Amino acid sequence: MVESEIDILVIGAGAAGLAAALAAKESGASVRLIEKQDRLGGTAAISGGVVWLPDHDQMAAQGIADSSADALAYFQSLDHGEMDEATLRAFVTEAGPALSFLTGMDAIKLTMMPDYPDYYEDRPGAKTGGRSLDNELFDFKTLGEWKDWVFAHGPAPRMMLRETPLGGGSGVVDPAELQWRETEDLRGWGQALVGRLLKACLDRGIEPVLGCGGYRLSINQGRVTGAIVERGGEQEIISARNGVILATGGFEWNDALKHAFLRGPLDAPASPPTNRGDGLKMAMAAGAGLGNMTSAWWVPTLAIPEAQWQSGETRNMPVLIERTLPHGIMVNRDGQRFCNEAANYSALAGAFHAFDPASYDYPNLPAYLIFDSQYRERYPLASYMPGSPLPDWVVVADSFEELADKIGVDAKKLPATVARFNELASQLDDQDFGRGKTDYDRFYGDRSKEGAGATLGSLVQPPYYAVKIRMGALGTNGGAKTNAQAQILDVDGEPIAGLFGAGNVISAPTGSVYAGAGGTLGPALTFGYIAGRAAAKRINQ
């Protein structure tokens, strides 16, 4: 058995773990960063990479007023008892310093998106733009041999998110420019975020150790002193003088943990299938108290059977734009609308998880996205562009009665539902669910159209189409409770000496509230920064 010693052991090399390693190193500690997969970056690497942070320098420079008090008021107006005020306050006050710290060492390079609104615009402290930041393109060639060790799925993104419809752009970049970006291996989105964080780590002598799993914490007289891990079939005892930082992600791919904790079905996660609760189980074994365990960073998803992860699981795509565009609606198994289709994706889970005690079932799961040929001629569906052949998992029919029969919903109610929606769409006034009334509703819609017309449009042109929509998540957001210094707490609320956490492995500082675009990565980076600095200071020895 191999033995080694270090000041701080960071388990998990996603965004939170990379930030924690950098903060610990810059605070004077020696650091070892380990990752169970043969690639690093996790969910962050395949995400849009947007980071939500309040009260930062870029907002001030462009004259956008913000403060930690505004951010605190925003979250507290949405709180249903799952937030700890001290932990939440740590996020909103340390977000700006974390951004400055990481920017100062060229670990991130972000640009504010001034028109991307917070998701709950009507709440105190909400902003109509500025808190969501996008990554600049990053040159992967600067990573040398490490450029092939960042987790990816499919072609590398050659655009910044703000150049695409997801970020309010057109999605059109000059072909010569795109070719140059490919030649130079410039990448955007989460690839840019993780690539730049990794480069900063490598520049400071922090080389992640990949393929290092089988984790068990070492605990001596109630203090976490390191971990026992496995690599290449051999066990290693890693002693960590200052402690261990858990940054292993959530548990959305662990069926037993999902069934034990989550409030409702999560059968189609949008994250990589490596998030199986390793850190949660380690924290529980150390006596950690848990928080926010019923919730997740929910998102409606669309299964793409022809797209699979390397381990064989079907890849599920977040449905962000498709459900907000004109000439489309979502219906439940009864053929009826049940929500504002353009509402923010995380909050929509409340509608999907509605429980009917009479049938003892979830009538809105699965749901169906219904659209007509106007939609099909104008807008993409996942990666299928207008005019391209559709896969066989898209159901097609010449009437709504026929479509209803094919997908198994009520053949009388679906036509009536469409007729009602068409009446409301013609008036540009969704009196049933309020679709199109907020800036956010219209943000992902058709920006060539005015006002509510960006998202409201009748379904009148056959043939008609349907695809199944399930409930997924970007990750879970419940886990080990922490305090404001990212120390993991025991069941009595006392710090577990030598144990820290950041990212989706901990109970989210913002509770179940997804504040705006980048609502997971902002807290993950900030608490990675807090955890690294706190562990380096040996605050709880």
N, C-alpha and C positions, 0 to 999 in steps of 0.2 A: 504494500500500500504506500502510495506517494504522500508526502506531507509537505505543505508550504505555509508561509506566513505572510500576511499583508496587513495594512492598516484597515482598509475598507474593502469588503467584497460586495459588488453589485451584481445581482442575479436578474438577468433579462436585459437584452441590448436593443430595446425599442427606443422611442423618443425620450421617455422618462428616464430609462437607465443610462442612456448616453449623456443626458443633461446632468444626472446625478454624478456620474463619473467625472465629468469636467469640473463641476462645482467642488467636489471633494479634492481633486488633484490641485486645483488652483488655490485651495485653502491649506495646502501643505501636506496632505495625506498621500500615502502610496495606495494605489487602487488596482484591483483586479476586476475585470468585467467579463462575465461569462454568459453564454447563451446556449440553450439546449438544441436549437436547430442548426442546420449547416449554412444558414443565411441569417443576417441580422436585420433589424428594422421592424419586423412584425407588422402589425396593423398599420402603423404610421407610414410605412414604406409604400403601401398600396393605396393609401388614402389620398384625398385631395390636398392634404398638407396644410390646410388653412389653420391658423392659430388665432383663437379669440382671447384678447387681453384688454383689460380696461386701463384707462388713465396712463397712457404711455407717451413718450416724447413725440412721436410722429403726429399724434392727435393735437398736441399743444402747438407744434410747429405749423400746422395747417389751420389753426384757430378753431378747432373743435373742442368745446368745453367738456371736460370729464373729470371725475374725481373718484377716489375710492369710496367716498360716501354715496355717490350716485350709484356705483356698481353694487354696493351693499344694499341700498334701498331696492334696487332692481331685483336682486335675488330674494330678499326677504318678502317682497310683495308676492312672490310665487311659492314661498315655502309652505309645506304642509306638515312641518314638524320633523323633517328628516335631516335638516342642516344643523351643524354645530357652529354657533356664531364665531367662536374664536378661530376655528379652522377655516371657515369661510372668509373671515377678515384677513387671515394670513394670505389667502390667495389674492384677494383684491388689492392688498397693500404691497405684496411682493411681486406681483405680475410685472409692473414697470421695471423694477430693479433686475428681475430675472431676464427680461428682454434686453436691457442695457448690458448686462453681464455677458450674455451669449452673443450679442451683436459685437461687443467690444473685442471678443476673441475670434471673430469671423466664424462662429459656430452656427449662426443662422443669419440669413439676409432676407428680411421681410419688408413688404411694401403694403401700406394701409390701403384697404378698399373703401373709399369714402362713401360709396353708395350702397354698401351691403348692410341692410338693417338688422338690428337685433330681432329675435324671433317673436318677442312679446312687446310690440311697439306701444301698447296702451298702458304699460306699467310704469310706475315711478322710476326714474333713473335710466330708462331705456334710451338708446341712441339710434338715430336713423342711419348711421354709418360710422366707420372709423375703428371699431373694436376688432374687426376681422382683418387679418393680415395674410397676404399671399407670399409665397416663396419666389425669389428671383431664380432664374435658371442656374443650374450648377454644372460645372465641367467635371464629369465623372472620370476623365482621363487623369485628373490630378490624384485620384485614389490609387493609381498603379494597379497592382494585382488585387487590391481590395474592391475594385469596381465590380467584380463578378460575385462578390459575397454579400451584396445588398439584396434583400428579398424583393422579388418582382414577380409579376404575373402578366404575361402578354407584352405587347410592344411598349417600350419606354415612352413616357409622355414627353413630347417635345414642345409643348406649350406651357405657359404659365396659366394657372387656373382662371385668372381674370381675363384671359384671352378667349375663354370658352363660354358657352351659355351658362354653365354652372356658376361662373363668376361674373356674369353680366356682359360678357363679350360676344362677339359675333361667331366665334369658332373658325374664322378664316384668317390664315396667315399666308403670306406670299410663299408659293411652293419653293422658290429658290432659298428663302430664309429657312424653311423647314428642312430642306436638304442639307444646308450648312449646319444646322443644329444637330442633325443626325450624324453627319460626318465628324463633327467635333465632340459628339456624345454629350450634348447639353440636355439636361433633363429638368423638368418642373415637377409640380405637385409634391406628393410625399417622398418621391425619390430625391428631390432636391433637399428637402428638410433633413432626411436621414443621411444623405451623402455628405452634406456640409457638417452635420454634427460628428459624423465618423471622421472626416478629415481633421477636425479640430482635436479629436481624441488621439488620432495617430500622430499628429504634430507634437503632442505632449507625451508621447511614449505609452499611451494606453492602447494596447492591441487586444481587441476582444478575443476571447477564447470560445470558439464555436464547437458544436457537437458535445456540449458539456451538460449533462442532465442527471436524472436520478437523484434529485436534491433531497437532503435531509439536514435540518438545522442542527448544529451542535449547541447544546445548552448546558451550562455549568452553574449550579446554584441560582437558577432563575435568570441568568444572563446569557444572551446569545453570543457565542464566541467564534462562530464561523459556520461552516457547512461541510457535509460529506457529499461528494459528487462523483459521477461516473463519466469517464471519457475513454473511448477506444477500448471498452471492456475492462478498464482498470479503475479502481476506486482511488479517490484522492481526498485527504483531509485538508481543508483550507482553513487555517486559523486567521481570524480577523480581529486584530487588537481593538479597533474602535467599534466594529460592529458590521452588520449586514444590512444592505438596502434591497428590499424586494421591489422589483419592477417588471413582473412577469406577465402582466395583462390579466384579462378577465377569465370567466369560466363558461362562456356561451357555447362551447363545443363539448361540455361535459354533461351528459344526459342526467346522471345521478344528482349532480349539484343543481342543475336547472330545475329538476322536479322537486328537489328539497326546498328551494328558496324562491323561485320567481313567481310573480303573481298570476301569470297567464302564459299561454303558449309562446315559445320562441323556437320555431322549427326550421328557420332558414337564415342563419347568421350570415352577415355580409363580410365578416372578418375571416382571416386565415384559420384553418382548422387546428392550429397549434395552441389556441387559447383554451386550455383545459383545466384551469384552476390550480396549477402547481403552487403558485405563491399563496393562494388562499389556504390550501391544505397545510402548507408549512406554517403559516401564521396561526391557524387553528391549533396545530399541534403544539405551538408555543404558548397557547392560552389566550390568544387574541380575542377581544370582543369584536363583534360584527355590527355593521350598520348598512342601511339602505339595501338590504339583500333582496328585496322583492322586485327591484327595478333594473333597467338596462338603458343603454343609449339606443332606444328603439328606432327602427326604420322599416317601412314597407319594402319588401324585396320581391324580385322576379327571378325565379330559377332559370338558369341557362344550361340546359342539359348537355349541350355540346361543349361547354366550358367547364373544365374540371381542374381542381387543385392537383398538385403532383401526387398527393396521397390518394387520389381517386374520388374525393367528395365533390358533389356538384357545387359549382360556384353560384352564389346568389348576389344579384346586382341591386344596389339601393335604387328605389324608384323615387327620384327627386323631381325630375322635369316632366316625365311622361304623364303623370296624373294631374298636372297643373295646366296643360295646354288646352286651347279651345277644341271643341268637338269631341270631348271625351269626358266620361264620368266613371266613378267606381260604384259598384253595387254589391250587396251581400248575397248570400245564398237564397234569399227570398226575392231577389231581383229588384231590391230597393236601395236608393242612396241612403247612406248612414253617417256622412260626415262632410265637412268642407274639404274637398279633395286637395286643395292647394295649401292647407294648413301645414305648419312645420312638422317635419317627419317624426320627431321624437314624441311630440304631444299626441300625434295621431294614434298612438298605441292605445290610448284610453278608449277610443272608438272601436278599434279592432278587438279589444279585450272585453267589450261589453258582454256580460253573462246573463243568459236567460234562465231563470230558475224553473220555468215550466218544462223546457226541453232539457234542462241541465246541460247546456252546451253554449258554445260561443258562435252565435249566428252570423257574425261578420268575418269569420275565418273558415275557409279562405274567402277572399273577396275577388272581384273581377274588374279589370279595367276594360271598359267598353268604349269603342271609338268608331268613327265612320270613315268613309273614303276621303273626305276633306282633310281629316287628320292624317291619314295615311299618305296623301299626296304632298303634304307640307312638312311633316315632322318625322324625325327618327324614332324608332322603337329600339331601345338598347343600342346595339351597334348596327342595326338594320336601317339603312337609309331609305328615303322615299324612292320608289322605283325598283329597289332590289328585291329579289325573291324572299318571302318570309318563311321561317322554319315551320315545321308541322305542329309545334306547340301553340301557334297562334290559330285560334278557331275563327273560321270565316263563314258567313251566312248572308243570304239575300234579304232576310227580314229579321226583325227582333224576335218574333215568335220562334223562328227556326234557330236563331242564335241561342235563345233561352233553352230550347230542348237539347241543343248540343252540349251546353255547359252545365245543365242540370238545375237551372233556376226556374222560378215560376213563370210560365209562358204568357200569363195574363198581366202579371205585375210589371215585368220588365218593359213592355211597350208603354204601359201607363206611366212608369217612372220616367222614361225618355220623353214622353209627351209633356209631362210637367216641367222637366228641366228645359226643354226647348222653349216653352212659354216664358220661363224666367230668363233664359239666355237672350231671347229676343228683346227683352226689356233691360238687359244688362243689370239685373237686380236679382241675385239669388236670395229670395226671401226665406228659403228653407234652411240654408246653412251659412249664408253670408260670404260665400266664395267671391273673391275679387274686391273685397272692401279695404284690404290693407296693402301697404307697400310690399310686404313679404309675399302675399298671395300673388301679386303681379310680377314679382322679381323673376321667377322661373318660367313665366308665361311667354307668350309671343310678343316681343317688345316692339314689333312693327305696328301693334294695335294700341289704341288709346284706352286708358282707364281699365275698367273691369273687362273690356273686350280682350285684354291680354290673356285672360283665362276662361272667359265664358264664350261659348259658341255652340250652336245647335247641332244635333246629330240627325241629319236628314238625307244623307247621300249614301246609298248602298254601293257595294256590299258593306256589311258591318263586321266588326272584329272584336275578339275578346281574348284576354290573357289572364291567367291566374295570378293573384297577388297574395303573398303570405306575410307573416309577421317575422321580421328579422331584427338584427341589432348590429350596430357598429362595435359593440362590446358590452359587457355588463358594467354597472357602475356601483355595485355594492361590494363590500369586502371588509378588510380589517379597519377598525377605527383608528384614526390618528389624532394627534393634537396639532397645534399650530406649528410645531417644529418637526413635523413629519414622523414623530415617534409613534410606533404602533402601541396601542393601549391594550391592557388585559381586560378580562371580563368585569373587573371592578373599576375600570377607568384609569388605572395607573400605568405609566410607561413600562414596557418590557425592555429592560436594559439591553442595549446593543442591537435593537431591531427597529428599522425605519422602512417607510414605504412610499411609493409614488406611482401614479398612473391608475389603470383600471383594477389593479390588485387591491387598492384601498377603497374605503367608503368615500365616494366622491365628495370633495369639499363643497361642491355646489348641489349636493343632494341629487335629486332626479331631474333637475332643471338643465336642459340643454340651451344655453343662453343665446347662441347664435352660431354662425358658421365657424368651426374650429373650437366648439365648446368642450371637446375632450382634450385636444392637444394643448390648449392654453393652460388648464390646471395641471396636466401631466408634466409639461416643461417646468412650470413654476414650482411644483412640489418636488420634482427632481432636483432643482436648484436648492430648495430649502433643505431637502434630505441630505444632499451631499455636503453642504456647509455645516449642518448640525452634526452629522456623524464625524466630520473632521475635527470638530471642536470637542469631541468626547463629552457631549452634554449630559449624558445619563449613565456614567460609569459608576 
